[in-house]
């Protein structure tokens, strides 16, 4: 989740906490901060953050907003690409779906016992997603890395090592 989305979400939660039945406005955040904490952030600054015009907060502003919204200052940053929230129910639902897909693949490739067993072994792990990603990362380190397949998905082979030409 990006910072802009987090701030909008916090305004919504703050509005509910205060009994407004709506999100509090940027202007209300600015005014309430000034009244309650003695420090403030302007409505224009909040608008820039939420619109994406300003991508980052100063440390001082991050501290002020964290204090007002009662969150850890570290929450007020963009999440890294690929980050998943720590909701264990959602994570388990995804893992279950991935596990079922792997078992289905094992059934489909039953004629290849090694592949079928590898898929079953992966599906039995508690952290299936991480295991699949680990295999992908290991494959990138192996000779040939990511260049083993062309954009068409077919294997490629080098015809001239000196010139690096490839055929499909």
C-alpha positions in Angstrom: 0.0 0.0 0.0 1.4 3.4 -0.8 1.6 6.4 1.5 -1.3 8.3 -0.1 -3.7 5.3 0.3 -2.5 4.9 3.9 -3.3 8.5 4.8 -6.8 8.3 3.2 -7.4 5.1 5.1 -6.2 6.7 8.4 -8.6 9.7 7.8 -11.4 7.3 7.3 -10.6 5.4 10.5 -10.1 8.6 12.4 -13.5 9.8 11.2 -15.2 6.6 12.5 -13.3 6.8 15.8 -14.6 10.3 16.3 -18.2 9.2 15.5 -18.4 11.3 12.2 -19.6 8.3 10.1 -17.3 9.6 7.4 -13.6 10.2 6.8 -12.3 13.4 8.2 -11.2 16.0 5.7 -7.7 17.1 5.1 -8.7 20.5 6.6 -10.1 18.8 9.7 -6.9 16.8 10.1 -4.9 20.0 10.0 -7.2 21.9 12.4 -7.6 18.9 14.8 -3.8 18.4 14.9 -3.3 22.1 15.8 -6.0 22.0 18.5 -5.0 18.7 20.0 -1.2 18.6 19.7 -0.1 22.2 19.2 1.5 21.2 15.9 0.0 20.9 12.5 0.4 20.0 8.8 -1.3 22.1 6.2 -4.2 20.9 4.2 -2.1 21.7 1.0 0.7 19.4 2.2 -1.7 16.6 2.9 -3.3 17.1 -0.5 0.2 16.8 -2.1 0.8 13.6 -0.3 -2.5 12.0 -1.1 -2.4 13.1 -4.8 1.1 11.7 -5.2 2.6 15.1 -6.0 4.8 14.7 -2.9 6.1 11.2 -2.5 7.8 11.3 0.9 7.2 13.0 4.3 9.9 14.8 6.2 10.8 13.0 9.5 9.2 15.8 11.5 5.9 15.6 9.5 5.9 11.8 9.8 6.3 12.0 13.5 3.5 14.6 13.8 1.0 12.5 11.7 2.0 9.3 13.5 1.3 10.9 16.8 -2.1 12.3 15.6 -3.3 9.1 14.0 -1.8 6.9 16.8 0.4 4.8 14.5 4.0 3.9 14.4 6.0 6.4 12.2 7.3 3.5 10.2 3.8 2.9 8.9 3.8 6.2 7.1 5.9 5.1 4.2 5.2 3.2 0.9 5.3 -0.5 1.3 8.0 -2.3 -0.7 6.9 -3.9 -4.0 5.6 -7.4 -3.3 4.9 -6.7 0.4 1.9 -8.6 1.7 0.1 -7.5 4.9 0.5 -9.7 7.9 -3.2 -10.8 7.9 -2.6 -14.5 8.6 -6.1 -15.5 7.3 -5.6 -13.9 3.9 -2.1 -15.3 3.6 -3.3 -18.8 4.5 -6.1 -18.5 1.9 -3.6 -17.7 -0.8 -1.3 -20.5 0.4 -4.2 -22.9 0.3 -5.1 -21.8 -3.3 -1.5 -22.2 -4.3 -1.3 -25.7 -2.6 -4.4 -26.8 -4.4 -2.9 -25.7 -7.8 0.3 -27.6 -7.1 -1.6 -30.8 -6.2 -3.7 -30.4 -9.4 -0.4 -30.0 -11.3 0.9 -33.2 -9.6 -2.2 -35.1 -10.7 -1.8 -33.7 -14.3 1.8 -34.8 -14.5 1.4 -38.2 -12.7 3.2 -39.8 -15.7 6.4 -37.9 -14.5 6.9 -39.2 -11.0 9.8 -36.8 -10.1 7.8 -33.7 -11.2 4.6 -34.9 -9.5 6.5 -35.6 -6.2 8.3 -32.2 -6.4 4.9 -30.4 -6.7 3.4 -32.4 -3.8 6.5 -31.7 -1.6 6.0 -27.9 -2.4 2.3 -28.1 -1.6 2.9 -29.6 1.8 5.1 -26.7 3.0 3.6 -24.2 5.4 5.2 -21.4 3.3 4.6 -22.6 -0.2 4.7 -19.1 -1.8 8.2 -18.5 -0.4 9.4 -21.9 -1.6 8.2 -21.3 -5.1 9.9 -17.8 -5.1 13.1 -19.4 -3.7 13.1 -21.9 -6.6 12.7 -19.0 -9.0 15.6 -17.1 -7.4 17.8 -20.2 -7.5 17.1 -20.7 -11.2 18.2 -17.2 -11.9 21.6 -18.0 -10.3 22.0 -21.3 -12.3 24.0 -21.3 -15.6 21.7 -19.8 -18.2 19.7 -17.8 -15.6 16.6 -16.2 -16.9 17.8 -16.3 -20.5 16.9 -20.0 -21.0 13.6 -19.2 -22.7 12.7 -16.7 -25.4 9.6 -14.5 -25.1 7.7 -17.2 -26.9 8.3 -19.6 -24.1 10.4 -21.9 -26.3 13.9 -22.9 -25.4 16.6 -21.1 -27.2 20.1 -22.2 -28.1 23.2 -20.4 -28.9 24.5 -21.0 -32.5 27.7 -19.0 -32.2 29.2 -18.5 -28.8 31.5 -15.8 -30.2 28.6 -13.7 -31.7 26.0 -14.8 -29.2 23.3 -15.4 -31.9 20.3 -17.3 -30.8 17.9 -19.5 -32.7 14.4 -20.7 -31.7 
